[in-house]
């Protein structure tokens, strides 16, 4: 049923995201279903957000537009929505995307990636299974943002980024990528102690 399903206990499904477990009465999500997108921006990223949200809705995605506000409030809201969602991803925009990413990554189970090109977007999904995409409204045009977003949404975790695969991608990389979660969970748990 997928790498995130840990235990099926009637009538609950316990789903594992990072080091946090969530209970729900819903059936496991279809891994091929399009994700629900939670979006937000600060004033520097608002135009890019609006363009990308409109584009996603045209393509049929279920988008929750959280609007515009202080970057730390918006990032916090979207990160919490991604935490609670079984098939959700976040889309955050500020001037550079960096402030949003810093705040979003403070939430357990959120893997926010600030990217500025298609290759980085693909790698953030293939290698790190990112579930929040952060873009810079002052760094990224709507046209480039659309290409980056499309690549990020299309890329599967643990699968070579791009076609053809980059020269550095190998079965050793795939094994490492898919087996790293216990070590990362330990690092995250240690970071929460201080």
C-alpha positions in Angstrom: 0.0 0.0 0.0 3.0 2.3 -0.1 5.9 3.3 2.1 3.9 5.6 4.4 1.3 3.0 5.5 2.5 1.5 8.8 -0.5 -0.2 10.4 -4.0 -0.9 9.6 -6.2 -1.1 12.7 -9.9 -1.2 12.3 -11.5 1.4 12.1 -8.3 3.5 12.0 -5.4 3.7 9.7 -2.2 5.0 11.3 -0.1 6.7 8.7 3.6 7.6 9.2 5.0 10.9 7.9 8.5 11.6 9.2 8.4 10.9 12.9 4.8 11.8 13.5 1.9 9.4 13.4 -1.6 10.5 12.4 -4.9 8.6 12.9 -7.7 8.8 10.5 -10.9 6.9 9.6 -10.3 7.4 5.9 -9.0 4.7 3.7 -5.4 4.9 2.6 -4.9 7.5 -0.2 -4.5 6.3 -3.8 -0.8 6.8 -4.5 -1.6 7.8 -8.1 -4.3 10.3 -7.2 -3.3 14.0 -7.6 -2.4 15.6 -4.3 -4.4 18.3 -2.7 -2.4 21.5 -2.8 -2.2 23.9 0.1 -0.9 27.3 -1.1 0.1 30.6 0.5 2.4 33.5 0.0 3.7 36.7 1.5 3.3 40.0 -0.5 6.6 39.4 -2.4 5.3 36.0 -3.6 1.6 36.8 -4.1 1.7 37.3 -7.9 3.5 34.1 -8.4 1.2 32.2 -6.1 -1.9 33.6 -7.8 -0.6 32.6 -11.2 0.3 29.0 -10.1 -2.9 28.5 -8.2 -4.9 29.5 -11.2 -2.9 27.2 -13.4 -3.3 24.2 -11.0 -7.1 24.8 -10.8 -7.3 24.8 -14.6 -5.5 21.5 -14.6 -8.1 20.1 -12.2 -6.1 20.1 -8.9 -7.9 20.6 -5.6 -6.2 23.8 -4.3 -6.7 25.4 -0.9 -5.4 29.0 -1.3 -4.5 30.3 2.1 -4.0 33.8 0.7 -1.3 36.2 1.6 0.2 37.3 4.9 3.4 37.4 6.9 5.7 34.6 5.7 6.0 32.9 9.1 2.3 32.8 9.6 1.5 31.5 6.1 4.3 28.9 6.2 3.1 27.7 9.6 -0.5 27.4 8.3 0.5 25.5 5.2 2.9 23.2 7.1 0.1 22.3 9.5 -2.3 21.5 6.7 0.3 19.3 5.0 0.9 17.5 8.4 -2.8 16.8 8.7 -3.3 15.8 5.1 -3.0 12.3 3.9 -2.3 13.2 0.2 -1.5 16.9 0.4 1.4 19.0 -0.6 2.3 22.6 0.1 3.2 25.4 -2.3 4.8 28.5 -0.6 6.1 31.7 -2.1 7.9 34.7 -0.6 10.6 36.9 -2.1 13.2 34.1 -2.3 11.3 31.1 -1.0 13.9 30.7 1.7 12.1 32.2 4.6 9.0 30.0 3.9 11.2 26.9 3.6 13.0 27.7 6.9 9.7 28.0 8.8 7.9 25.1 7.1 10.8 22.7 7.9 10.3 23.4 11.7 7.2 21.1 11.5 7.6 17.4 11.9 7.0 15.5 8.7 7.3 18.5 6.5 10.0 18.4 3.9 10.1 21.8 2.3 12.4 22.4 -0.6 13.3 25.8 -1.9 14.2 25.4 -5.5 15.0 27.7 -8.5 15.0 25.3 -11.4 13.4 22.2 -12.8 16.3 19.9 -12.0 16.4 20.9 -8.4 12.6 20.4 -8.2 12.9 16.9 -9.6 15.7 16.0 -7.2 13.9 17.4 -4.2 11.1 14.8 -4.9 13.3 11.9 -6.2 15.8 12.1 -3.3 14.1 13.8 -0.4 10.4 13.1 -1.1 9.7 16.8 -0.5 6.1 17.6 0.2 6.3 21.4 0.2 7.7 23.4 -2.7 9.0 26.9 -1.9 9.6 29.4 -4.7 10.8 33.0 -4.8 8.4 35.5 -6.3 11.3 37.9 -6.9 13.5 35.1 -8.3 11.1 33.1 -10.4 8.8 34.2 -13.3 5.4 32.7 -13.6 6.5 30.8 -16.7 9.5 29.3 -15.0 7.4 28.7 -11.8 4.9 26.6 -13.9 7.7 24.5 -15.3 9.2 23.9 -11.9 5.8 23.1 -10.4 4.9 20.7 -13.1 8.3 18.8 -12.8 7.9 18.7 -9.0 4.3 17.3 -9.2 5.3 14.7 -11.8 8.4 13.4 -10.1 8.0 10.3 -7.9 10.1 9.6 -4.9 12.9 7.1 -5.4 12.7 7.2 -9.2 15.5 8.8 -11.2 14.9 12.5 -11.7 14.4 13.3 -15.4 14.5 11.2 -18.5 17.1 10.1 -19.2 18.4 9.6 -15.7 21.4 11.7 -14.7 24.8 9.9 -14.9 25.1 9.9 -11.1 21.9 8.0 -10.5 22.4 4.3 -9.8 20.9 1.4 -7.9 23.2 2.4 -5.0 21.6 5.8 -4.9 18.1 4.3 -5.0 18.9 1.9 -2.1 20.3 4.8 0.0 17.4 7.1 -0.8 14.7 4.5 0.1 16.6 3.3 3.2 17.5 6.6 4.8 14.3 7.3 6.8 15.3 5.6 10.1 18.5 7.7 10.2 16.7 10.9 9.4 14.1 10.2 12.0 16.8 9.8 14.6 18.4 13.1 13.6 15.0 14.8 13.8 14.3 13.3 17.2 17.6 14.4 18.5 17.0 17.9 17.2 13.8 18.1 19.2 15.5 17.4 22.5 17.3 20.7 22.7 
